[in-house]
Amino acid sequence: MDTAALEAFKSWGQNILRIPINEDCWLGINGVSYNASAYQSVISDYVDRALAVGLYVIIDLHWTADGTTKATKQDPMPDASHAHDFWNSAASKFAYSQDILFEVFNEPFPGNGNADNSEWACWRDGGDACGGSSGVAYKAVGMASLVQTIRATGAKNILLLGSLVWSNHLDGWLDYVPKDPLNNVGAVWHSYDSNACNSVSCWENTVKPVLEQYPLVTTECGWASWYTSQLWSWLDAHGASYLVWTWNTWGDKQALITAYPGNPAQAASPLGTDWKTHLANVGPPPPPTPPTPPTPPTPSPPVKCGALWGQCDGKNWHGPTCCDGQCICLKDNEYFSGCKPPLGKSDCGSLVESL
């Protein structure tokens, strides 16, 4: 997208742009038609233009493949043969801005997409933890190892970690989330009407506990109006971030638009219409309320002291207990003490004497 298309994207009220990356194209391997430096240059320019118009950017490792297999589809786990190289390169390149977030792997689905919590070890550790039941027929790398690879580059960006069952199954995420030395990790959740976790009760039981402890970004969601209306309301009520799949012109139920730089009101599907209307109703987040300045203390009224021969103390006396100038409060009796001049003087004079 050029700058005009990015401005159109932003005009709907969206502030996060997710960029799916192909591992082979980024590294220039397995016979891809793209030169690695050219591909990286295009992506980097795209990121810079998005940042320039005020968008956050998510770099998403989306398409991967082991060894010499071309990355033309989604695999259940990142591959040990290339994923470290990808994140070592990409994290180094995009470490310059904290407005760039790293979605470490798009949609893990070890266990062939079954909601089996025994697959969390594979998700976190990769390697031997991905046994026969995982359906991973290559040496996989786990999320913990990729977190270490990214942090070894010096990048401090937020790391977003998906979950099982194409990032829809969050039950167990809190038990297996890898340690980040910077404590700068968030959770990824994908939510579609066709997913198993597609009810408020499931969200309350498995998603809410995660977002109560970690930032949560729903980097994909859709499709039907009955579903997205309740999903978006629930996410808003719980302070979660979310994006819709997808800002594209494919012409099917997934496409939000009909043309990139054209009138952004053109919605190619019910999903696009619903999303644009929802964003218009939600509106931008309110600006933070400035702190209330402290109330200055009320100055005390000046103290008025007793004049020459005036009263300055005594029983039931509620007036001043000091005397003007150099006069001294001297007691005459129980009921009266008066302001009298110092010895050898006829008046109170001044507290300041000239030298």
Salt bridges, closest charged atoms under 4 A:
ASP45 OD2 - ARG49 NE 2.94
ASP60 OD2 - ARG18 NH2 3.22
ASP60 OD2 - HIS62 ND1 2.53
ASP75 OD1 - LYS73 NZ 2.75
GLU103 OE1 - ARG18 NE 2.75
GLU103 OE2 - HIS190 NE2 3.77
GLU107 OE2 - HIS190 ND1 2.67
ASP125 OD1 - ARG124 NE 2.89
ASP180 OD1 - ARG151 NE 2.79
GLU204 OE1 - LYS208 NZ 3.53
GLU204 OE2 - HIS238 NE2 3.54
GLU220 OE2 - ARG18 NH1 2.96
GLU220 OE1 - HIS190 ND1 3.76
ASP236 OD2 - HIS278 NE2 3.46
ASP332 OD1 - LYS340 NZ 2.44
GLU334 OE2 - LYS315 NZ 3.41
GLU353 OE2 - LYS345 NZ 3.95
